[in-house]
Amino acid sequence: MLVPHWTDARFGKLPRLYIEARQDRSVILPVQRRMQQLVPGASIVSLDTGHDPQVAAPGCVALALAEFVASQM
């Protein structure tokens, strides 16, 4: 069983991607951006979708993920 071990020293070391959904009415954009501020250091992609960008724009999400992974190599 894998159990994460979180420490202050290791916090934020893993590359992160935040895909914000500009038309989300469940978690509105100002709240999404506040969440991003609370965990800084993530790359951000902004998509013009509602709450489920992976359903509404799977190609855009896949491209964002592929570009993010490529940028980490």
BAFI-744169 format. One line per field, with one value per residue: residue number from 0; x, y, z of N, C-alpha, C, CB in turn; residue in three letters. Coordinates in steps of 0.1 Angstrom, whole numbers, plus 5000, padded with zeros to 4 digits. Each point is the difference from the previous one (the first is absolute). Glycine has a CB too. Example, Ala and Ser with C-alpha at 12.3 -4.5 7.8 and 13.67 -1.06 7.14 Angstrom:
! BAFI-744169
pos <- 0, 1
nu <- 5132, 5015
nv <- 4943, 5023
nw <- 5078, 4981
cau <- 4991, 5009
cav <- 5012, 5011
caw <- 5000, 5000
cu <- 5009, 4992
cv <- 5012, 5011
cw <- 5000, 5008
cbu <- 4981, 5012
cbv <- 4988, 4994
cbw <- 5012, 4978
code <- ALA, SER
! end
This chain:
! BAFI-744169
pos <- 0, 1, 2, 3, 4, 5, 6, 7, 8, 9, 10, 11, 12, 13, 14, 15, 16, 17, 18, 19, 20, 21, 22, 23, 24, 25, 26, 27, 28, 29, 30, 31, 32, 33, 34, 35, 36, 37, 38, 39, 40, 41, 42, 43, 44, 45, 46, 47, 48, 49, 50, 51, 52, 53, 54, 55, 56, 57, 58, 59, 60, 61, 62, 63, 64, 65, 66, 67, 68, 69, 70, 71, 72
nu <- 5008, 5016, 4999, 5004, 5025, 4982, 5033, 4990, 5019, 4977, 4983, 5003, 5015, 4975, 5008, 4972, 4988, 4982, 4982, 4991, 4973, 5004, 4973, 5009, 4967, 5020, 5021, 4986, 5026, 5001, 5003, 5024, 5017, 4998, 5013, 5025, 5006, 5002, 5025, 5023, 5006, 4974, 5016, 4974, 4990, 4980, 4981, 4981, 4991, 4977, 5016, 5015, 5029, 4994, 4972, 5009, 5026, 5004, 5017, 5007, 5010, 5021, 5014, 5004, 5014, 5019, 5010, 5006, 5018, 5017, 5007, 5014, 5023
nv <- 4988, 5022, 5012, 5028, 4999, 5031, 5008, 5030, 4983, 4993, 5030, 4997, 4970, 4997, 5019, 5012, 4999, 5023, 4985, 5033, 4985, 5034, 4983, 4991, 5008, 4981, 5023, 5033, 4999, 5008, 4969, 4996, 5024, 4988, 4972, 5016, 5013, 4972, 4990, 5029, 4982, 4998, 5005, 5019, 4980, 5028, 4973, 5025, 4973, 5006, 4991, 4985, 5020, 4968, 5007, 5025, 4987, 4962, 5020, 5018, 4976, 4990, 5028, 5002, 4972, 5006, 5027, 4986, 4978, 5021, 5016, 4973, 4996
nw <- 5000, 4979, 5032, 4979, 5020, 4998, 5006, 5001, 4981, 4979, 4999, 4967, 4990, 4980, 4974, 5014, 4970, 5019, 4974, 5011, 4990, 4988, 5008, 5034, 5003, 5021, 5005, 4992, 4983, 5031, 5007, 4978, 5014, 5030, 4990, 4989, 5028, 5014, 4980, 4993, 4977, 4978, 4973, 5003, 4975, 5002, 4989, 4990, 5025, 5017, 5021, 4975, 4988, 4999, 4984, 4982, 4987, 4998, 4982, 5025, 5018, 4978, 4998, 5031, 5001, 4977, 5012, 5029, 4988, 4984, 5026, 5014, 4975
cau <- 4992, 5007, 4995, 5009, 5006, 5001, 5008, 5002, 5012, 4997, 4988, 5001, 5011, 4995, 4994, 4985, 4992, 4986, 4992, 4989, 4988, 4995, 4985, 4995, 4991, 5001, 5011, 5001, 5014, 5008, 5003, 5010, 5012, 5004, 5006, 5013, 5009, 5003, 5010, 5007, 5010, 4994, 4998, 4985, 4994, 4986, 4991, 4987, 4990, 4993, 5006, 5007, 5007, 5004, 4988, 4996, 5011, 5011, 5012, 5008, 5006, 5011, 5011, 5007, 5008, 5012, 5010, 5005, 5010, 5012, 5007, 5007, 5011
cav <- 5012, 5012, 5010, 5012, 5006, 5014, 5008, 5014, 5001, 4994, 5006, 5007, 4996, 4993, 5009, 4999, 5007, 5003, 5004, 5008, 5000, 5014, 5001, 4991, 5006, 4992, 5006, 5012, 5003, 5006, 4989, 4991, 5007, 5001, 4987, 5000, 5008, 4992, 4989, 5006, 4993, 4992, 5005, 5002, 5001, 5005, 4996, 5006, 4989, 5000, 4993, 4988, 5002, 4987, 4995, 5010, 5003, 4991, 5003, 5011, 4995, 4991, 5008, 5007, 4990, 4996, 5011, 5001, 4989, 5003, 5011, 4995, 4991
caw <- 5000, 5000, 5009, 4998, 5012, 4997, 5009, 4995, 4991, 4987, 4995, 4988, 4992, 4988, 4991, 5000, 4990, 5004, 4988, 5005, 4991, 5001, 5001, 5011, 5009, 5013, 5007, 4992, 4996, 5011, 5010, 4994, 5000, 5014, 5002, 4994, 5009, 5013, 4997, 4989, 4993, 4990, 4987, 4999, 4986, 5002, 4989, 5000, 5002, 5013, 5011, 4996, 4988, 4994, 4992, 4990, 4990, 5003, 4991, 5006, 5012, 4996, 4995, 5012, 5008, 4992, 5000, 5013, 5002, 4992, 5006, 5012, 4996
cu <- 5009, 4993, 5009, 5005, 5003, 5008, 5001, 5012, 4997, 4988, 5003, 5011, 4995, 4994, 4985, 4994, 4986, 4993, 4988, 4989, 4993, 4985, 4994, 4991, 4999, 5011, 5004, 5015, 5007, 5004, 5011, 5014, 5005, 5007, 5014, 5010, 5004, 5010, 5007, 5010, 4995, 5000, 4985, 4996, 4985, 4992, 4987, 4989, 4994, 5008, 5008, 5007, 5004, 4989, 4997, 5011, 5012, 5012, 5008, 5007, 5012, 5012, 5007, 5008, 5013, 5011, 5006, 5011, 5013, 5008, 5008, 5012, 5012
cv <- 5012, 5011, 5013, 5005, 5014, 5007, 5014, 5001, 4995, 5007, 5008, 4996, 4993, 5010, 4999, 5008, 5002, 5004, 5007, 5000, 5014, 5001, 4991, 5008, 4993, 5006, 5012, 5004, 5008, 4990, 4991, 5008, 5002, 4986, 4999, 5008, 4993, 4989, 5005, 4990, 4991, 5007, 5001, 5001, 5004, 4996, 5006, 4989, 5002, 4991, 4988, 5002, 4987, 4994, 5010, 5002, 4990, 5002, 5011, 4996, 4991, 5008, 5008, 4990, 4996, 5011, 5001, 4990, 5003, 5011, 4996, 4991, 5008
cw <- 5000, 5008, 4998, 5013, 4997, 5011, 4994, 4990, 4986, 4993, 4987, 4990, 4987, 4990, 5000, 4989, 5005, 4987, 5006, 4990, 5002, 5001, 5011, 5009, 5014, 5008, 4991, 4999, 5012, 5011, 4995, 5001, 5014, 5004, 4995, 5008, 5012, 4998, 4988, 4993, 4989, 4986, 4998, 4985, 5003, 4988, 5001, 5000, 5013, 5009, 4996, 4986, 4993, 4992, 4989, 4989, 5003, 4992, 5006, 5013, 4997, 4995, 5011, 5008, 4992, 5000, 5014, 5002, 4991, 5006, 5012, 4996, 4996
cbu <- 4981, 5009, 4990, 4987, 5010, 4977, 5013, 4991, 5014, 5009, 4990, 4992, 5013, 4995, 5021, 5001, 5014, 5007, 5008, 5015, 4997, 5020, 5000, 5021, 4987, 4991, 5009, 4977, 4993, 4988, 4976, 4983, 4993, 4981, 4977, 4989, 4989, 4977, 4986, 4998, 5013, 4986, 5021, 5000, 5016, 5008, 5012, 5009, 5013, 4978, 4981, 4983, 5008, 5016, 4991, 4986, 4993, 4982, 4987, 4983, 4977, 4983, 4988, 4981, 4979, 4985, 4987, 4978, 4981, 4987, 4983, 4979, 4984
cbv <- 4988, 4994, 4983, 5006, 4978, 5000, 4979, 5009, 4997, 4978, 5001, 5018, 4997, 4980, 4999, 4997, 4990, 5008, 4980, 5014, 4974, 5007, 5005, 4987, 5008, 4979, 4978, 5008, 5001, 5022, 5001, 4989, 5012, 5017, 4990, 4998, 5020, 5006, 4981, 5022, 5001, 4988, 4991, 5012, 4982, 5019, 4978, 5020, 4985, 5003, 5008, 4987, 5021, 4997, 4988, 5011, 5025, 4984, 4992, 5016, 5001, 4982, 5003, 5016, 4992, 4986, 5012, 5009, 4984, 4993, 5016, 5001, 4984
cbw <- 5012, 4977, 5017, 4980, 5007, 4989, 5008, 5022, 5020, 5008, 5023, 5013, 5021, 5013, 4985, 5025, 4981, 5023, 4986, 5014, 5002, 4987, 4975, 4999, 4980, 4989, 5011, 5006, 4976, 4995, 5009, 4984, 4980, 5005, 4999, 4978, 4991, 5007, 5009, 5011, 5020, 5017, 4990, 5022, 4990, 5014, 4999, 4987, 4986, 4989, 5014, 5012, 5009, 5019, 5021, 5017, 4999, 5006, 4980, 4990, 5012, 4994, 4978, 5001, 5010, 4986, 4982, 5009, 5004, 4980, 4992, 5013, 4992
code <- MET, LEU, VAL, PRO, HIS, TRP, THR, ASP, ALA, ARG, PHE, GLY, LYS, LEU, PRO, ARG, LEU, TYR, ILE, GLU, ALA, ARG, GLN, ASP, ARG, SER, VAL, ILE, LEU, PRO, VAL, GLN, ARG, ARG, MET, GLN, GLN, LEU, VAL, PRO, GLY, ALA, SER, ILE, VAL, SER, LEU, ASP, THR, GLY, HIS, ASP, PRO, GLN, VAL, ALA, ALA, PRO, GLY, CYS, VAL, ALA, LEU, ALA, LEU, ALA, GLU, PHE, VAL, ALA, SER, GLN, MET
! end
